[in-house]
Amino acid sequence: MYKSGKRFRRGRPRRPLINSSPIKEVPDLVPPTTVLRDEEDPIIDVLAEVVPEMGIEEANHEVQHDINERDNLTDMPVSPIKKRGRGPTKGTAFERLRKYGKIPLNIKDGYRGPSCENATIFSSRVSWIIRVHAEMRHASWIAVGDKEKHELITLVRGDFELDWTKENHREAVVNALADKYNAYHYELHKHYRKFAAHEEALAGRKESVEPHVWEWLCERWASGAFKERSRRNTNNRKKQKVRHTGGRKSFVRLMEEMGEEAPNMIEFYKQTHWSREKGKFINAASEFNYNLMLERLNEKGTKEDQDDDATADVFKEVLGYKSGYALGLGHSVIPEPSPFM
């Protein structure tokens, strides 16, 4: 309803202006906003003060003098404002869960990596532990001493629920630490390569790295032995025929997320090697493997014979076997022994 306004002389009511419904009190959740006022122009202030005391020409002269002074200030060199970049990760999701106790992880039998929704938090936390607590003055994780490894493992165990009696749980932690250690080494090397000269790189240390560690790393990267090893590794990576589109997530986590989108291993292979942007396989080798899997599966006979076990066998048959590594599934899956051994 609306309030009736004042009546005109002839008795006709005014047009209602304000809604008369009661105003609900808003809880004071947000601090009141400060009302800003327009700042007075100092030039106008000068004119207002000067005109009554002197002639118009003198006043204009004074005003022009102040304008010139202000223009001179704008010509002075001003240091550029440093933009805020992306700082170190805070681990907000980790802190939110950790305050209730150790974070649970689901590491299934046959896997050596978590496949649950906390897998990303686990990965991020291990990366943070490496960046903050690891001694980076080693060529790789293999060169890290047993005492240092034990300290890092203890930090991870202190944050997550793990069954340390199971071998695959222990392997999950050690493999994650090794992967993040080597990945951080690679990141630091990329930073080193941004500089044109070795001396510039020495002076361009990242704040997160201690000076003596950065100096040791720079000397190692500048050595002829490292450059030769790096050249060989680069050539070996160029020979890699098959690439995937799974991103940074482990394959065991992708299998958990895809669910019905990848009902069997052959379809999972297609999903993780298909480029949605290009609308085709990531490369010719991936497409060849997929078509060969379908061909071998059709040789199994009827559709009843083409069950999950049959597709898994074809998947491994086409991709082959490698000691200590499940081809097509990554390090998070414990590989089956080769049938030829």
C-alpha positions, 0 to 999 in steps of 0.5 A: 500500500502507499500513503496518501499525500496531501490533498489539493484544494479541490480534494484530489489526492497528490500522487504517492511519492514514497512506498509505505511498506516497512523498511527491513533492517539490514544487518550490519555485516558490511562496514558503512561506506565512507561518503566522499566529497569533491575536493575543492580546486586549489586554483579557485581557492587562490582566486577567491582569496586574491581578488578582494585584496588586489586588482583583477590583473594582479589576481590573474597573475597570481593564479597563473603562477600557481598553475605553472607551479602545478604544471612543473610538478607534473613534469617531475620524474615519477617512479613507476608503480610496481604491479602486484604479481602472483605471489607464493600460493597460500594453500587456502583449500589446504588450510581450510581442511587441515584445521579439522585434522589430517586430510584423508587420501584415497589411494587404491590398490594397484595405484601409487597416487591418490585418485580422490578429490583431495588429490589436487590438494595433496599435489599442491601441498607437496609442491609447497613443502619442496619449495619451502623446506627442500635443499635445492643444492642437488642435481636431482631427487636421487642425489638428495641425502636419506636424512633430508628425504626422511625429513620431507617425508615426515612433513607430508605424513604430518598433513595427510592420512596414510597407511604407512604399512602399505607399500603403495602409500609409501611410494605415493609420497616418495614419488610425489616428492621426487616429481615436485623436486625435479619440477622445481629444479626445472623451473629455476633453470628456466629462470636462469635461461632468461638472462643473456649472460651468466653474471646477469643470472647470478644477480637475478636470483629469485627471492625464494632461493638462498644466495649460496644455493642460487650461486651453486645452481648457476655454476652447475648450469654454466658447466660444459657437462650440464650443457651437454647432458641438457642437449641430449635430453632435449633431443630425446624429448623431440623423439617422443611420438605420443603426447597427451592432453590430460594436463597436470592431473594424474591419469588415476585422477582423470579416470576418477573424474571422467567416469562414464565418459570413458567407460573402458581403457580404450575410450580413456586413451581417446579422451586423454589424447584428443584435442578439443580445440582442434577437434582431432587427436593431438598427433598422428601417433596417438590416432594410430594407436587408437585405431589399432586398439579398435582393430584388435578389439574387433578381432576378439569376436562378439560384443560380449567378448569385448568387456572391460578385461578385453579392452584393458588387455588390448590397451596394454598390448598396443602400448607395450610394456616398460620396466617400472612404468605403466605406458599410457597411465603414468607413474601413479599406476603400478605396472604389471610385469611383462608377459615375456619375462 
